[in-house]
């Protein structure tokens, strides 16, 4: 007999170019609500310490998720919009790790109680830029400052050009059990255009090594919309990626904003695929992933039915945070390193973005906080609505009413009225008890949840978001 969380057959995601053309605009990715552009610099280290103290008093055993930002790369990928430092000077990472250890020690001392770490993620940059001794020291500091749950998800991002099979074996010995492999596109012409030459063989070496050393989940990152991409060329990349059989695939849309990211100025805008070609690539990818047995999780994420993301979605335990979709909705997120963003209780907090400022603050024993925000009751209510729709495409009004003490249809009368065109176009359905995003509307879920974003109209005037599709 099929259980509640058993995998259902993979159903292809409907794709309607007409609706995408109509509703595809610019909007947040909703890794938080309020979104990061709403953070303010009045929220400083003292506020963060207070939030952590409140956590100790009210939720001392609530699990933690930790994020470590490791910004160093020795080569530049022209498309990259991450906070990164390009250098071949390996001594710079040694200094950075020493300061990370200081920050971890401070936060660890403030985080009392018996809270287990359920998740740890190293991102970048290129985390394996660090020497093995540095990685070992960093992991020792983390384990001495926090108690890790026996089943903790411990993940790392890797660039296959920079690691060998024995590096993956070393990472496994450190405790890593999940890995994210950057691919983007195997087409040599595209790789030359973005300054990332990466063979299928070296990529498969990393994936195969991860399998051999017990990594329970392998994620592959792809990007569509890069220069010189074509439908035919990306089809060949899809063949190779599907043959490698990752557990998850992240298919990101490239946002070309050279006025914001200087490295993107190396990309010739005339070499970018047209919007029509980009849409064809997306449609092809969605169809191919469904044929290969991947479930559409949401936004740009796909997973095999056995993967934890798909299981969490079936169990209604999927969550969304600054790393994207996550399997542990009960965790507070504590971030370390430059530009790291965390969420603790009813507050978001972000570290300074520059190394010198990071070092200067830690030199005087101060947490390197640059901005944040304390959520109002309205923020928490809207965050709950947006999270449920982003993760599960459905919400029951009574669950929101019970959690927040409001009458849903009265509180959100304006928002529900604004969704009338979405109802007419079959993107959402609304009854007296619930709201659901239909299968044909799931690619447009960001446009749907923007209707519940109290700050959206103002933010559109002063912030530049990526396109929804």
C-alpha positions as CSV (number, residue, x, y, z in Angstrom):
1,X,0.0,0.0,0.0
2,X,1.3,3.5,-0.9
3,X,2.3,5.5,2.1
4,X,1.8,9.3,2.5
5,X,5.3,10.1,1.5
6,X,5.8,7.5,-1.2
7,X,7.0,8.8,-4.6
8,X,4.3,9.3,-7.2
9,X,5.0,8.9,-10.9
10,X,6.8,11.9,-12.3
11,X,4.4,14.0,-14.3
12,X,5.9,16.4,-16.9
13,X,5.6,20.1,-15.9
14,X,3.2,21.9,-18.2
15,X,4.8,24.7,-20.2
16,X,2.8,27.5,-21.7
17,X,4.9,30.1,-23.5
18,X,2.0,32.5,-23.8
19,X,1.5,32.7,-20.0
20,X,5.3,33.0,-19.5
21,X,5.4,35.9,-21.9
22,X,2.5,37.6,-20.1
23,X,3.7,37.2,-16.5
24,X,7.5,37.0,-16.9
25,X,8.8,40.1,-15.2
26,X,11.4,41.0,-12.6
27,X,11.1,39.8,-9.0
28,X,12.8,38.5,-5.9
29,X,13.8,34.9,-5.5
30,X,12.3,34.9,-1.9
31,X,15.2,33.2,-0.1
32,X,13.9,35.5,2.7
33,X,11.0,37.7,3.5
34,X,11.4,40.6,3.8
35,X,14.0,40.3,1.0
36,X,17.6,41.3,1.5
37,X,17.1,44.7,-0.1
38,X,14.8,45.5,2.9
39,X,17.6,45.0,5.5
40,X,18.7,48.1,7.3
41,X,22.1,49.2,8.8
42,X,20.4,50.1,12.1
43,X,20.5,46.4,12.9
44,X,24.0,45.8,14.2
45,X,26.1,43.3,16.3
46,X,24.3,44.2,19.6
47,X,21.0,43.3,18.0
48,X,22.3,40.0,16.8
49,X,23.7,39.1,20.2
50,X,20.3,39.9,21.7
51,X,18.5,37.7,19.2
52,X,20.9,34.8,20.0
53,X,20.2,35.4,23.7
54,X,16.5,35.3,23.1
55,X,16.9,32.0,21.3
56,X,18.8,30.5,24.2
57,X,15.9,31.4,26.5
58,X,12.9,30.5,24.3
59,X,14.2,27.8,21.9
60,X,17.4,26.3,23.4
61,X,17.1,23.0,21.7
62,X,16.0,24.2,18.3
63,X,18.3,22.8,15.6
64,X,20.8,25.0,13.8
65,X,21.9,25.2,10.2
66,X,25.3,26.6,9.6
67,X,26.7,28.3,6.4
68,X,30.4,29.1,5.8
69,X,31.2,31.6,3.0
70,X,34.6,30.9,1.5
71,X,35.1,33.5,-1.2
72,X,38.4,32.6,-2.8
73,X,38.8,31.5,-6.5
74,X,42.0,31.3,-8.5
75,X,40.3,31.9,-11.8
76,X,37.2,34.0,-12.7
77,X,34.0,32.7,-14.4
78,X,32.6,35.7,-16.3
79,X,29.0,35.0,-15.5
80,X,29.5,34.8,-11.7
81,X,27.6,37.1,-9.4
82,X,28.8,35.7,-6.1
83,X,30.8,37.6,-3.5
84,X,34.3,36.4,-4.5
85,X,38.0,37.2,-4.3
86,X,40.1,36.2,-7.3
87,X,43.7,35.4,-6.2
88,X,46.4,32.9,-6.6
89,X,47.9,33.8,-3.3
90,X,47.1,30.8,-1.1
91,X,48.2,32.5,2.1
92,X,45.1,34.7,2.0
93,X,42.9,31.8,2.8
94,X,45.0,30.9,5.8
95,X,44.4,34.3,7.3
96,X,40.7,34.2,6.5
97,X,40.3,30.8,8.2
98,X,41.9,32.2,11.4
99,X,39.3,35.0,11.5
100,X,36.5,32.6,10.7
101,X,37.5,30.6,13.7
102,X,37.3,33.8,15.8
103,X,33.8,34.5,14.5
104,X,32.7,30.9,15.1
105,X,34.0,30.9,18.7
106,X,32.1,34.2,19.5
107,X,28.8,32.9,18.1
108,X,29.4,29.5,19.6
109,X,29.8,31.1,23.0
110,X,26.6,33.1,22.5
111,X,24.6,30.0,21.3
112,X,24.1,28.2,24.6
113,X,21.9,25.2,25.2
114,X,21.9,21.8,23.5
115,X,21.0,22.8,20.0
116,X,22.1,20.2,17.5
117,X,23.5,21.3,14.1
118,X,21.3,19.6,11.5
119,X,23.0,21.2,8.5
120,X,26.3,22.6,7.5
121,X,27.1,24.0,4.1
122,X,30.4,25.4,2.7
123,X,29.9,27.8,-0.2
124,X,31.8,30.3,-2.1
125,X,33.8,31.1,-4.1
126,X,35.6,27.8,-4.3
127,X,35.7,26.1,-0.8
128,X,38.5,23.7,-1.9
129,X,40.7,26.7,-2.5
130,X,41.6,26.1,1.1
131,X,44.6,23.9,1.9
132,X,43.7,20.6,3.5
133,X,45.2,21.7,6.8
134,X,42.9,24.8,6.7
135,X,39.8,22.7,5.9
136,X,40.7,20.4,8.8
137,X,41.2,23.3,11.2
138,X,38.0,24.9,10.2
139,X,36.0,21.7,10.7
140,X,37.6,21.1,14.1
141,X,36.6,24.6,15.2
142,X,33.0,24.1,14.1
143,X,32.8,20.7,15.9
144,X,34.3,22.2,19.1
145,X,31.9,25.1,19.1
146,X,28.7,23.3,18.1
147,X,27.2,19.8,18.7
148,X,26.5,18.1,15.4
149,X,23.5,15.7,15.1
150,X,24.5,12.2,14.0
151,X,22.4,12.5,10.8
152,X,23.6,16.1,10.0
153,X,23.6,17.1,6.3
154,X,27.1,18.3,5.6
155,X,27.5,19.7,2.1
156,X,30.1,21.5,0.0
157,X,30.3,23.2,-3.4
158,X,33.1,22.0,-5.6
159,X,34.6,23.1,-8.9
160,X,35.5,19.9,-10.8
161,X,38.4,21.7,-12.5
162,X,40.1,22.2,-9.1
163,X,39.7,18.8,-7.4
164,X,40.8,15.2,-7.9
165,X,39.3,12.0,-6.7
166,X,41.6,11.9,-3.6
167,X,40.3,15.4,-2.6
168,X,36.7,14.0,-2.5
169,X,38.0,11.1,-0.3
170,X,39.5,13.7,2.0
171,X,36.3,15.7,2.2
172,X,34.4,12.5,3.1
173,X,36.9,11.9,5.9
174,X,36.1,15.4,7.2
175,X,32.4,14.4,7.4
176,X,31.0,15.8,4.2
177,X,28.2,13.7,2.8
178,X,26.5,15.9,0.2
179,X,28.2,17.7,-2.7
180,X,27.2,20.3,-5.3
181,X,29.1,20.1,-8.6
182,X,29.3,23.2,-10.8
183,X,28.9,22.3,-14.5
184,X,26.9,25.2,-16.2
185,X,27.3,23.9,-19.8
186,X,29.6,21.3,-21.5
187,X,29.6,23.1,-24.8
188,X,33.2,24.2,-25.5
189,X,32.1,27.3,-27.3
190,X,30.0,28.4,-24.3
191,X,32.9,27.5,-21.9
192,X,35.3,29.7,-23.8
193,X,32.9,32.6,-23.8
194,X,32.5,32.4,-20.0
195,X,36.2,31.5,-19.2
196,X,35.4,28.1,-17.7
197,X,36.9,25.2,-19.6
198,X,35.7,22.0,-18.0
199,X,35.7,18.6,-19.5
200,X,33.0,15.9,-19.0
201,X,35.7,13.5,-17.9
202,X,36.9,15.6,-15.0
203,X,33.3,16.3,-14.0
204,X,32.5,12.6,-14.0
205,X,35.6,11.9,-12.0
206,X,34.3,14.0,-9.1
207,X,30.8,12.6,-9.3
208,X,32.0,9.0,-9.4
209,X,34.4,9.7,-6.5
210,X,31.5,11.2,-4.5
211,X,29.5,8.0,-5.1
212,X,32.4,5.8,-4.2
213,X,33.1,7.6,-0.9
214,X,29.5,7.5,0.4
215,X,28.1,11.0,-0.5
216,X,24.4,10.5,-0.3
217,X,23.4,13.3,-2.6
218,X,25.1,14.8,-5.6
219,X,23.7,18.1,-7.1
220,X,24.6,19.4,-10.5
221,X,24.4,23.1,-11.3
222,X,23.5,24.3,-14.8
223,X,22.9,27.7,-16.3
224,X,20.8,28.6,-19.3
225,X,21.0,31.9,-21.1
226,X,24.8,32.0,-21.3
227,X,26.6,33.4,-24.4
228,X,26.8,31.1,-27.5
229,X,24.2,28.7,-26.1
230,X,21.9,27.0,-28.5
231,X,19.1,24.6,-28.2
232,X,21.1,21.9,-29.9
233,X,24.2,22.6,-27.9
234,X,22.4,22.5,-24.6
235,X,20.6,19.3,-25.6
236,X,24.0,17.6,-25.7
237,X,24.8,19.0,-22.3
238,X,21.5,17.6,-21.0
239,X,22.4,14.2,-22.4
240,X,25.7,14.1,-20.5
241,X,24.3,15.5,-17.3
242,X,21.4,13.0,-17.2
243,X,23.9,10.2,-18.0
244,X,25.9,11.2,-14.9
245,X,22.6,10.7,-12.9
246,X,22.9,13.3,-10.2
247,X,20.3,13.2,-7.4
248,X,19.5,16.9,-7.9
249,X,19.8,19.5,-10.6
250,X,19.7,23.2,-10.2
251,X,19.0,25.0,-13.5
252,X,19.6,28.7,-13.1
253,X,18.6,31.4,-15.4
254,X,21.6,33.7,-16.3
255,X,20.9,37.3,-15.4
256,X,23.2,39.6,-17.5
257,X,23.6,42.7,-15.4
258,X,27.2,44.0,-16.2
259,X,26.4,47.4,-14.6
260,X,26.1,45.5,-11.3
261,X,28.9,42.9,-11.7
262,X,32.0,44.0,-13.5
263,X,33.1,40.5,-14.5
264,X,30.1,40.2,-16.7
265,X,31.5,43.0,-18.8
266,X,33.7,40.3,-20.3
267,X,30.7,38.8,-21.9
268,X,29.6,40.1,-25.3
269,X,25.9,40.9,-25.1
270,X,25.4,40.1,-28.8
271,X,26.4,36.5,-28.1
272,X,23.6,36.0,-25.6
273,X,20.8,33.8,-26.8
274,X,17.6,35.6,-27.7
275,X,14.7,35.4,-25.3
276,X,12.9,32.9,-27.6
277,X,16.0,30.6,-27.7
278,X,16.4,30.9,-24.0
279,X,12.8,29.8,-23.5
280,X,13.3,26.9,-25.8
281,X,16.2,25.7,-23.8
282,X,14.2,25.9,-20.6
283,X,11.3,24.0,-22.2
284,X,13.6,21.3,-23.5
285,X,15.3,21.0,-20.1
286,X,12.1,20.6,-18.2
287,X,10.9,17.9,-20.6
288,X,14.2,16.0,-20.5
289,X,14.3,16.1,-16.7
290,X,10.8,14.7,-16.4
291,X,11.7,11.9,-18.9
292,X,14.7,11.1,-16.8
293,X,12.6,10.8,-13.6
294,X,13.3,14.1,-11.9
295,X,10.6,15.8,-9.9
296,X,10.1,19.5,-10.2
297,X,10.7,20.9,-6.7
298,X,10.2,24.6,-7.5
299,X,11.9,27.6,-9.0
300,X,15.0,26.1,-10.7
301,X,15.4,22.9,-8.7
302,X,14.7,19.3,-9.8
303,X,15.3,16.1,-7.8
304,X,15.1,12.3,-8.1
305,X,12.1,11.0,-6.1
306,X,14.4,9.3,-3.6
307,X,16.3,12.5,-2.9
308,X,15.7,14.3,0.4
309,X,14.4,17.4,-1.3
310,X,11.6,15.4,-3.0
311,X,10.9,13.5,0.2
312,X,10.7,16.7,2.2
313,X,8.3,18.2,-0.3
314,X,6.1,15.1,-0.2
315,X,6.1,15.3,3.6
316,X,5.3,19.1,3.5
317,X,8.6,19.7,5.3
318,X,10.4,21.6,2.5
319,X,11.8,25.0,3.4
320,X,13.5,27.9,1.5
321,X,16.4,29.9,2.8
322,X,19.5,31.6,1.5
323,X,20.9,28.4,0.1
324,X,17.7,27.8,-1.8
325,X,15.4,24.9,-1.0
326,X,16.2,23.0,2.2
327,X,15.0,19.9,4.0
328,X,15.0,21.2,7.6
329,X,12.3,23.9,8.1
330,X,12.8,23.9,11.9
331,X,16.4,25.2,11.8
332,X,17.7,28.7,12.6
333,X,20.4,29.6,10.0
334,X,23.7,31.0,11.3
335,X,26.1,32.3,8.7
336,X,29.9,32.9,9.0
337,X,32.3,34.8,6.7
338,X,32.0,37.9,4.5
339,X,28.5,38.6,3.2
340,X,27.0,35.6,5.0
341,X,23.2,36.0,5.7
342,X,21.5,34.2,8.5
343,X,18.0,33.9,10.0
344,X,17.5,33.5,13.7
345,X,14.0,33.6,15.0
346,X,12.2,36.7,13.9
347,X,15.4,38.4,12.5
348,X,17.7,38.3,9.5
349,X,21.3,39.4,9.8
350,X,24.1,39.9,7.3
351,X,27.9,40.2,7.7
352,X,30.1,42.9,6.1
353,X,31.1,42.1,2.5
354,X,34.7,43.3,2.5
355,X,37.7,41.4,4.1
356,X,39.3,44.5,5.8
357,X,36.1,45.4,7.5
358,X,35.5,41.8,8.5
359,X,39.0,41.5,10.0
360,X,38.9,44.9,11.7
361,X,35.6,44.1,13.6
362,X,36.8,40.7,14.7
363,X,40.1,42.2,15.9
364,X,38.2,44.1,18.5
365,X,36.0,41.1,19.4
366,X,32.9,42.4,17.6
367,X,30.6,40.3,15.4
368,X,31.0,41.6,11.8
369,X,27.4,42.6,11.2
370,X,26.6,45.2,8.7
371,X,22.8,45.1,8.5
372,X,19.7,43.1,9.2
373,X,16.0,43.4,10.1
374,X,13.7,42.4,12.9
375,X,10.4,41.1,11.5
376,X,7.1,42.6,12.4
377,X,4.0,40.3,13.0
378,X,2.9,41.3,9.5
379,X,6.3,40.2,8.1
380,X,6.1,36.9,9.8
381,X,2.6,36.3,8.5
382,X,3.5,37.1,4.9
383,X,6.7,35.1,5.2
384,X,4.6,32.1,6.2
385,X,2.3,32.5,3.2
386,X,5.2,33.0,0.7
387,X,7.1,30.0,2.1
388,X,4.1,27.7,1.8
389,X,3.4,28.7,-1.8
390,X,7.1,28.7,-2.8
391,X,7.7,25.2,-1.4
392,X,4.4,23.4,-1.7
393,X,2.3,25.5,-4.2
394,X,-0.7,25.3,-1.9
395,X,-1.9,26.7,1.4
396,X,-4.9,26.1,3.6
397,X,-6.3,29.4,5.0
398,X,-7.1,27.8,8.4
399,X,-3.4,26.9,9.0
400,X,-2.4,30.5,8.5
401,X,-5.3,31.7,10.6
402,X,-4.4,29.3,13.5
403,X,-0.7,30.4,13.4
404,X,-1.2,34.1,13.2
405,X,-4.7,34.9,14.6
406,X,-6.1,36.5,11.4
407,X,-9.0,35.9,9.1
408,X,-7.2,35.1,5.9
409,X,-9.7,36.4,3.3
410,X,-10.3,39.6,5.2
411,X,-6.6,40.3,5.9
412,X,-5.6,39.5,2.3
413,X,-8.6,40.8,0.5
414,X,-6.5,43.2,-1.6
415,X,-4.0,40.5,-2.5
416,X,-6.7,37.9,-3.4
417,X,-8.3,40.5,-5.7
418,X,-5.0,41.2,-7.3
419,X,-4.8,37.5,-8.2
420,X,-8.0,37.6,-10.2
421,X,-6.1,37.6,-13.6
422,X,-4.0,34.6,-12.4
423,X,-7.2,32.8,-11.7
424,X,-8.7,33.7,-15.1
425,X,-5.5,32.4,-16.8
426,X,-5.5,29.1,-14.8
427,X,-2.3,29.9,-12.9
428,X,-3.9,29.7,-9.4
429,X,-7.2,28.4,-8.0
430,X,-8.8,30.1,-5.0
431,X,-11.6,28.7,-2.9
432,X,-13.1,29.7,0.5
433,X,-10.6,27.5,2.2
434,X,-7.4,27.5,0.2
435,X,-5.2,28.8,-2.5
436,X,-3.2,26.7,-4.9
437,X,-0.7,27.3,-7.7
438,X,-1.7,25.0,-10.6
439,X,0.8,22.8,-12.4
440,X,0.8,25.2,-15.4
441,X,1.5,28.1,-13.0
442,X,4.4,26.6,-11.0
443,X,7.1,28.2,-13.2
444,X,5.5,31.6,-12.3
445,X,5.2,31.1,-8.6
446,X,7.5,34.1,-8.0
447,X,5.0,36.3,-9.7
448,X,2.2,34.8,-7.6
449,X,3.8,35.3,-4.3
450,X,4.9,38.9,-5.2
451,X,1.2,39.7,-4.7
452,X,1.7,39.0,-1.0
453,X,4.9,41.1,-0.7
454,X,4.0,44.3,1.1
455,X,7.3,45.9,-0.1
456,X,7.2,44.8,-3.7
457,X,6.0,48.0,-5.4
458,X,8.5,50.1,-3.5
459,X,11.3,47.6,-4.0
460,X,10.6,47.5,-7.8
461,X,11.4,51.2,-7.9
462,X,14.7,51.0,-6.1
463,X,16.1,47.5,-6.6
464,X,16.9,45.4,-9.7
465,X,15.9,41.8,-9.5
466,X,16.4,38.9,-11.9
467,X,13.8,37.8,-14.3
468,X,11.2,35.3,-13.1
469,X,12.0,33.0,-16.1
